Amino acid sequence: MEDKIERHSVKVDTIRKILKRMLEIADVRTAKAPNGTISLTLSPSKVEIVNEDLIPEEFMRIKREPNKTLIGQKLKAGEDVPGARLSNGGETLTVR
């Protein structure tokens, strides 16, 4: 299924690139068709980090999140971790 999704994504990307190129060659910003409209629009500017080491500390943030791997190891070893518990994994269907 993942391969099928990947192939579909590649096809969609290819079609989008072809349509974009056709609009550019025709020097047209919008084209209407019975089943939809395609348009070339400007994307908003976005921040691009070229060297993270040069960013001043005031612009940095620290992401704090639970270490699920370590918590899982402790719980499976029988230790208590406040605020965490092991859940029943449930059932899953595997098709090969």
Secondary structure as UniProt FT lines:
FT   HELIX           2..26
FT   STRAND          30..33
FT   TURN            34..35
FT   STRAND          36..39
FT   HELIX           52..54
FT   HELIX           57..59
FT   HELIX           68..76
FT   TURN            77..78
FT   TURN            82..83
//
